[in-house]
Amino acid sequence: MTFPNIQLPQRALMLSQGVISTPKASFFSLPVLIALTAFLAISETPGILRDWTINQNPVVLDSGDIRDGKCSTRKGFFTNCSAHLNYTYKGQSYDKDVEIMFVDIHSGDYDTNLVISGDHPDLATLSLGLDMLWNRIITLAVFVALLGGTCLAMIFLILRVWRVRGQLREPARLEPVPVEITGFDRRRQRLSVTYADKIGGRKTGRAGHTHFEPGQEPLIVGENGGKAVGLAVWHGNTALPVLLDERLERIEMTPEERTAALAPLAAELGDSRPGLVVQGKKGWSIKARLAAALLVILLIIGGIFGYWLWYVTSATSQFTSPAMDINNMMPESVNRWGCDQLKKRFGDQRAPFGCTASDYSSWK
């Protein structure tokens, strides 16, 4: 699809300063995300490292005392458990506070024991923490990766905008390009517009954000797929195009040059010049959305079940993760059957998590 275009003077032109901006929300959300990522890593990593060490040589203390033990579940599957441990080992008394976080779909209470490291008796935890060790590692890794990745992406986008703004301080040849208006907001007589390079030219898919002063409107040249299409320009080799205003005041040109550039556009669009507000396409019905959501859920359940079935019947190692965690979360009868299948192939080796007896080594 083609859209009306303009002819600009064939020389290096300056653009107004501040025509590319960063959404203010980025400067508020970025510190929050960084703090949340650091908090998760700092609060959970020491406990995981402690339990990893204990798991190398676990010793269950039946004489140990577990006090104030409690678990709370948020959002249906984020579980946090804490307890105070008091025990004596080889004449030495210890007091420890333990807190663990993991993902689990569970109802009712957890049965747990006090476990210490045979090599480092000052390290103690709950057997539940060892049972969920890989679960905790994967949960922490996923959260840190998602939050940390989001932080890095936001930092990259902010730096890219700053670099573009620096490049706009110098004149350069301008290349018109249609862009899709993905969102806009009018507040206090000021218009904020988000747009993306998805339609013509380079089609980088990159999104830009800009503010228009009171009385200014973006240069709209059509609509595509229910969304308005604006006219922007590439400034030399910048990473983002700059959305133009309808009077071309963002480009340093003479009034005569602006009139000459806009004349063909006005003649082509006539009185039917499109506006910023364009009626979008009708979305899916509620029934279709529910059906799609149900299909996705069924596919996920089917995929998880197939992965678990492969693990218990065909995996080359009984310690395949996260299959061990999935097997542990299965109903007791299904878990028992899965462990029996694993035991047929690995019965002469250590039992994996989910199939261990009370000594955390032999098969149950």
N, C-alpha and C positions, 0 to 999 in steps of 0.2 A: 504494500500500500504506500502511495506517495502522498506527501503533504505540501501545501504551499510553502514557498521558500522566499528568501530575500537575497538581494545582491549587495554586498558590502564593498566599500572601497578596497582596492587591491594594494593595501599598504599596512604596515604595522599599526595597530590601534590599541589604545589604552582602555581598560575596563575600570569602572568605579571600584573603589576599595570597599571591602566588607560584603561583596556580593555572594560570597561563599561562607557559610557559617556552620558551626557545630551545634546540634540540639543541646539546649541547656541541661536536659535530663542526663546527658552523658556525664557531665561534671559532677552530678550528685550521685548517680548510680555507680560510677566507677570506683570511688573510694569505698562504698558500701560492699561491693563485690570483692574488692581486694581484701578488706577486713574480714569478710565472711570466709573467704578461701584460706586466709592465714589462720583464722580461728579454728577451722576444721582440721587443718593440717597439724597445728600445734597441740590441739586438745586430744586428737585421736592417735597420732603417730606413736607417741611414747607407750601407750597402752598396747598397741599392736606389736611393737618391738618387744615389749616385756613378755607378752603371751607367746610370741614366736620363739623366744628363748626358752620359756617354760615348756613349750611343746616338744622341744628336742629331748627332754628327759623328764616327763611329768611324774609327779608323785602325789597320789591322792591321800589326804589326811582325814581319816574318819573322825579324829579327835578335834579337828579344827572347829571354830565357832564362826558362823555366818550371822551377822546382825544387821538389822535395818535393811534387809534385802527387798528391793522393789523394782518393778519394771513398768514402764509406761509406753504406750503406743500412740503415735501421731500419724495422721493421714491414713490409718488403716494398716500400715506395714512398717513404718519407721519405729524401731523399738530401742529404748534406752534403759539399761539396767544398771543399778548401783548397789553396793553393799559394803559393810565394814567387816574386815576379816581379822580374827584374833586366833593365833595358833602358837604352839610350842614345838620346836624341832631341835633335837639333840641338845636339850637343856637351854636353848635360847628362845625367848618369847618375842613375838612380832605382832605389830598392829598395822594393818594396811587398809586403805580405802581403794576400792575398785569401781570403775565405771566403764561400760562398754556400749557401743552403738552398732546395730546391725539391721538388716532388712529381713522381715519374716512375717508370714501370714499365719497367725497363731491365736488361739483362744484358750483361756485358762491360765494356770500357773506353769512356771518352768521348774523342773527338778534339776538341782545343781549341787555340786560338791566343791570343797575347797581343794585346790591343786597348787602345789609349789614346784619349783625347779629343783631336781635332785642335785644339780651342779651349783645352783645359786639359791639357797633356801630363803634368802631375803626377798625373792621374787615370788609373789603369790597372786592367784587369780581365781576366777570361777570356772568350773568345768564347762559351763555354758559359753564362756569366752573362747575356750579352745574349740568347742564344737562349731562355733560360728567364726572361726579365725579367718578362713578364706572368704567367707561372706563379708566380714568387716573390711578385709583388704580390698576386695573388689568394690564395695560400697564407697570407701574413702577415695579410691583411685578414680572412680567414675565422677564423684562429686567434685574432686579437685580438678580433674581434667575438664569438666564442663564449665565450672566457675572460672578456673584459670584461663581456659581457652576463650571464654567470653571477655575476660579482662584484657587479654592480649589483643583480641580483635578490636575492642573499643579503643585501646591505645593506638593501634595501627591506624584506625579510621581518623582519630583526632590528629595524629601526626601527618596523615595524608592531606587533611584539610589545611593544616598550617603550612605545609609545603606548597600547596596550590596557591594559597593567599600570598605567599612570598613571591611566587612566579608571576602573579598578576600585577606586581608593582612595575613590571617592565612591559613595554608595548610588544605586540606580536600579531601575526596574521590570524584572523578569525575565520573559522569554518562553521557555518550554520549546520545544526543538526536537530531533528525533532526528538523530543523526550517525552516520556509518559509521566503525567502528574499522578503520583501515587497517594498523595494526601495533602491537605491544606487546613489551616486553622486561622480564623480571624479573631484577634483579641486586641481591644483598645485601639481600634482603627489601624492596626498593623497586621499585615498578612504574612503568614509563614507557610512556605510551600516545600514539599519534598517531591523530588522527581528522580527518574531513573533512565539511564541510557540503554533502552531496550528495543528501540524501533528502527533507527536508521544509522548509517555510518558504521562506526566501530562496534556498536552493540556490546559494550563492555559489561552491561548489567550493573554498573556502579551507581549508587544513589547519592544525590546531592541535596543539600538543605540550604534554603535562602530565606531572607526576610525582605519584604517590600515596604517601603515607607508609605505613610498615609497618602492616598490619592494615586498610588501606583498599582498596576495590575500586570500579571504576567501576559506575555504575548502568546495567545492561544490560537492554534491554526487548524484544529480538528479534534476528532475523537477516535479512539481505538479500543475496541472491546469494552465499551461502556466507560472508559476513562478519558479525561481530557488530554490532549497532546499540545505541549508547549514548544516554542522554538528557543533553542539554546545555541551557544557557540563554543567550539573548542578554541582555547587560547593557546596557540602554539602546541607544545607537547604536554600540556598539563594533564593530570590524571582524572580530572572531573570537568564536565562541561558547565557553563554558566548560563542559567536561565535568564532570558531577556525580558524586559518590560515592554508593554505595548507601544510606548513612544520612543523606544530605543535610547532612553536617557542614560542607560548604564554604559553605553559606548560613547567615548569622547569623539564626537563628530560635529560638523557644522549643522545648523538647522536645515540647510539646503540638502545636505547628504542624507539626513534622516528622512526628509520628505521624499527624496528620490528612492530610498530603500523601501519605504513603506507603500509607495504608490502602487506597484504591481500587486502587492499583497492585498491591499484594499480593493483593487479592481477584481481580483480573483474571488475573494470572499464575499464582496458586496455587502448587502444588508443582513446576510445570514451568518455573520461572524459568530463563531461559537464562544460560549462563555466558560468560566471555570467550573461551574457546577454542571455535571453531566450525569444523566440517569444511568446508574450501573445496571448490569445484567442481573436478572433474577437468580438468586442462589438456589441451592438444593432445598427441597422441602424437608420438613422435620422427619417425615417417614424415611426419606432417602438417607438423611444423615444418620438416623438411628440404625438403619440397615447397614450402612457403611461401617459405623462404629462396631456393630455386632460382628461383621465380617472380619474386621481387623482383630478383634478380641479372639475370635475363633481361630484365625490364622496363627496368632501368637501362642495360644494354648496348644494348638496342633504342633507347632514348631518345637515348643518346649517339651511336649510329650515325646515327640519323635527323637529329639536329642537325648532325652533320658533313656528311652528304649535302646537307642544305639549304645549308650554308655554301659548299661547293665548287661547287654548281650554281646557287644562287639568291640568295645574300647580296648586298646592295647595296654592300658594302665588303670588300676583301680583308683589312682589318685588324680584322675582328670578333673579339673576345675573349670567352670562352676557346676559340673554335673553332680559332684558329691553333694553340694548344697541342695540341688534340686531333689536328689534322691532322699535326702534327710527330711525335706518338707512334704514328701508324699505321705498319704494316709498309711497307718501302721501296716495294714495287710499288703499294700502295694510296695511299701518300703521293704518289708520282709521278703517278698518275692524277688525284688531287685537285688537285695543282698545275697539271697540264695544263688542267683545267677552269677554274681560276681565271685562268690565263694567257690563255685565250681571251677573257675579259671585261676583264681588267686588265693585259694585256701591255704597254701603253704607260706603266704606272705602276710605282712601286716594288713589289718583291716582298714579301709578308708573311713573318713568321717561319714557318719550316718549309718555305719554298720558295725561300730565298735561296741565292745562290752564295757563294763565299768572301769576296766584298767586302761581304756583308750588305746589298746593295741590289738587284742585278740578279737575274733569275730563273735558277734552276739548270736 
